Amino acid sequence: MSTITVPNTGTVGATRIPASPYAAPLAVSASASRAPARREFAALDQVVQQVRVLAQLEPNWDGDDAHPIAPAAISEAEKIVREVISRYPLLDRSLRPFFVVGVPDGGVQMEWRAGLRSVEVEVHPDGSIECLVVDRTGDRPQFHDASPSQAVDLITTMAVAPYRA
Protein backbone atom coordinates (compact mmCIF):
# COMPACT_ATOMS: atom_id res chain seq x y z
CA MET A 1 0.00 0.00 0.00
CA SER A 2 1.46 3.33 -1.01
CA THR A 3 0.53 6.74 0.34
CA ILE A 4 -0.51 9.67 -1.84
CA THR A 5 -1.72 13.18 -1.25
CA VAL A 6 -5.04 14.03 -2.84
CA PRO A 7 -5.83 17.75 -3.20
CA ASN A 8 -8.26 19.04 -0.53
CA THR A 9 -8.48 15.70 1.28
CA GLY A 10 -5.06 15.22 2.88
CA THR A 11 -2.96 12.08 2.79
CA VAL A 12 -4.77 8.83 2.09
CA GLY A 13 -3.87 5.23 1.39
CA ALA A 14 -4.14 4.04 -2.21
CA THR A 15 -3.49 0.99 -4.34
CA ARG A 16 -1.78 1.32 -7.71
CA ILE A 17 -3.45 -0.39 -10.69
CA PRO A 18 -2.04 -0.82 -14.19
CA ALA A 19 -1.95 2.32 -16.31
CA SER A 20 -4.65 2.66 -18.93
CA PRO A 21 -5.44 5.49 -21.33
CA TYR A 22 -9.12 5.13 -20.26
CA ALA A 23 -8.79 5.06 -16.48
CA ALA A 24 -7.03 6.96 -13.76
CA PRO A 25 -3.82 5.17 -12.72
CA LEU A 26 -4.85 5.11 -9.06
CA ALA A 27 -7.72 3.52 -7.20
CA VAL A 28 -8.34 5.12 -3.82
CA SER A 29 -8.87 2.76 -0.91
CA ALA A 30 -12.03 2.65 1.20
CA SER A 31 -10.31 4.61 3.97
CA ALA A 32 -9.88 7.52 1.59
CA SER A 33 -13.61 7.69 0.93
CA ARG A 34 -14.09 8.75 4.55
CA ALA A 35 -11.52 11.57 4.43
CA PRO A 36 -13.69 14.08 2.52
CA ALA A 37 -16.63 13.53 4.88
CA ARG A 38 -14.56 14.65 7.87
CA ARG A 39 -13.35 17.74 5.99
CA GLU A 40 -16.92 18.55 4.99
CA PHE A 41 -18.01 18.53 8.61
CA ALA A 42 -15.40 21.16 9.48
CA ALA A 43 -18.12 23.75 8.81
CA LEU A 44 -20.37 21.95 11.29
CA ASP A 45 -17.63 22.00 13.92
CA GLN A 46 -17.13 25.74 13.42
CA VAL A 47 -20.83 26.55 13.79
CA VAL A 48 -21.28 24.28 16.80
CA GLN A 49 -18.33 26.09 18.40
CA GLN A 50 -20.04 29.44 17.71
CA VAL A 51 -23.16 28.17 19.49
CA ARG A 52 -21.17 26.83 22.45
CA VAL A 53 -19.35 30.15 22.91
CA LEU A 54 -22.73 31.72 23.62
CA ALA A 55 -23.03 29.51 26.71
CA GLN A 56 -20.14 31.46 28.23
CA LEU A 57 -22.00 34.77 28.20
CA GLU A 58 -22.58 36.06 31.71
CA PRO A 59 -25.53 38.07 33.04
CA ASN A 60 -25.69 41.58 31.54
CA TRP A 61 -23.50 40.49 28.60
CA ASP A 62 -25.09 43.17 26.42
CA GLY A 63 -24.82 45.94 29.02
CA ASP A 64 -28.62 46.09 29.18
CA ASP A 65 -29.48 43.35 31.73
CA ALA A 66 -29.41 40.41 29.28
CA HIS A 67 -29.77 36.94 30.73
CA PRO A 68 -27.11 34.26 30.27
CA ILE A 69 -27.91 31.97 27.34
CA ALA A 70 -30.00 29.06 28.61
CA PRO A 71 -28.64 25.50 28.30
CA ALA A 72 -31.90 24.38 26.62
CA ALA A 73 -31.45 27.07 23.94
CA ILE A 74 -27.83 26.04 23.35
CA SER A 75 -28.80 22.37 23.11
CA GLU A 76 -31.66 22.91 20.64
CA ALA A 77 -29.63 25.35 18.51
CA GLU A 78 -26.82 22.79 18.31
CA LYS A 79 -29.26 20.04 17.28
CA ILE A 80 -30.68 22.20 14.49
CA VAL A 81 -27.24 23.11 13.13
CA ARG A 82 -26.08 19.49 13.21
CA GLU A 83 -29.19 18.25 11.41
CA VAL A 84 -29.12 20.98 8.74
CA ILE A 85 -25.51 20.35 7.78
CA SER A 86 -25.69 16.55 8.06
CA ARG A 87 -28.67 16.37 5.67
CA TYR A 88 -26.61 17.85 2.82
CA PRO A 89 -22.92 17.44 3.76
CA LEU A 90 -21.71 18.36 0.27
CA LEU A 91 -23.38 21.76 0.67
CA ASP A 92 -21.89 22.37 4.11
CA ARG A 93 -20.54 25.83 3.27
CA SER A 94 -23.91 26.87 1.79
CA LEU A 95 -25.72 25.59 4.86
CA ARG A 96 -23.75 27.47 7.48
CA PRO A 97 -25.89 30.06 9.22
CA PHE A 98 -25.25 33.63 8.12
CA PHE A 99 -25.08 34.51 11.80
CA VAL A 100 -25.48 32.98 15.26
CA VAL A 101 -26.16 35.37 18.15
CA GLY A 102 -27.42 35.40 21.69
CA VAL A 103 -30.79 36.95 22.45
CA PRO A 104 -31.13 39.11 25.60
CA ASP A 105 -33.86 36.85 27.07
CA GLY A 106 -31.39 33.93 27.13
CA GLY A 107 -32.18 32.43 23.73
CA VAL A 108 -30.22 31.90 20.52
CA GLN A 109 -30.99 33.38 17.10
CA MET A 110 -29.61 31.99 13.84
CA GLU A 111 -30.23 33.08 10.27
CA TRP A 112 -29.74 31.24 6.99
CA ARG A 113 -29.79 33.09 3.65
CA ALA A 114 -30.04 31.93 0.05
CA GLY A 115 -30.45 34.59 -2.59
CA LEU A 116 -33.55 36.63 -1.82
CA ARG A 117 -34.78 34.20 0.83
CA SER A 118 -33.90 33.80 4.48
CA VAL A 119 -34.96 31.75 7.47
CA GLU A 120 -34.46 33.14 10.96
CA VAL A 121 -34.66 30.64 13.78
CA GLU A 122 -35.05 31.79 17.35
CA VAL A 123 -34.58 29.19 20.06
CA HIS A 124 -36.12 30.46 23.28
CA PRO A 125 -34.61 29.81 26.73
CA ASP A 126 -37.07 26.93 27.29
CA GLY A 127 -35.98 25.29 24.00
CA SER A 128 -39.11 26.21 22.05
CA ILE A 129 -38.55 27.41 18.50
CA GLU A 130 -39.97 30.13 16.28
CA CYS A 131 -39.06 30.64 12.64
CA LEU A 132 -39.43 33.63 10.37
CA VAL A 133 -39.33 32.87 6.65
CA VAL A 134 -38.67 35.90 4.44
CA ASP A 135 -38.93 35.80 0.65
CA ARG A 136 -37.90 39.15 -0.82
CA THR A 137 -39.38 38.21 -4.20
CA GLY A 138 -42.78 39.38 -3.03
CA ASP A 139 -44.20 36.91 -0.50
CA ARG A 140 -45.06 38.23 2.93
CA PRO A 141 -42.91 37.09 5.86
CA GLN A 142 -44.26 33.94 7.48
CA PHE A 143 -43.96 33.15 11.18
CA HIS A 144 -43.94 29.55 12.38
CA ASP A 145 -43.87 27.93 15.79
CA ALA A 146 -41.76 24.92 14.92
CA SER A 147 -40.31 21.70 16.19
CA PRO A 148 -36.58 21.20 15.55
CA SER A 149 -37.35 18.97 12.54
CA GLN A 150 -39.77 21.55 11.09
CA ALA A 151 -37.14 24.28 11.48
CA VAL A 152 -34.60 22.07 9.70
CA ASP A 153 -37.10 21.41 6.90
CA LEU A 154 -37.67 25.16 6.42
CA ILE A 155 -33.93 25.86 6.33
CA THR A 156 -32.95 23.04 4.00
CA THR A 157 -35.86 23.63 1.62
CA MET A 158 -34.85 27.27 1.26
CA ALA A 159 -31.12 26.55 1.07
CA VAL A 160 -31.20 23.77 -1.53
CA ALA A 161 -33.85 25.37 -3.78
CA PRO A 162 -31.19 27.06 -5.97
CA TYR A 163 -29.61 23.63 -6.64
CA ARG A 164 -32.81 21.95 -7.79
CA ALA A 165 -33.64 21.78 -11.48
Sequence and secondary structure as in RCSB ss.txt:
>XXXX:A:sequence
MSTITVPNTGTVGATRIPASPYAAPLAVSASASRAPARREFAALDQVVQQVRVLAQLEPNWDGDDAHPIAPAAIS
EAEKIVREVISRYPLLDRSLRPFFVVGVPDGGVQMEWRAGLRSVEVEVHPDGSIECLVVDRTGDRPQFHDASPSQ
AVDLITTMAVAPYRA
>XXXX:A:secstr
 EEEEETTTEEEEEEE   BTTB SEEE HHHHHHHHHHHTHHHHHHHHHHHHHTT  TTTTSS      HHHHH
HHHHHHHHHHHHSGGGTTTTS SEEEE TTS EEEEEEETTEEEEEEE TTS EEEEEEETTS   EEEEE HHH
HHHHHHHHHHGGG  
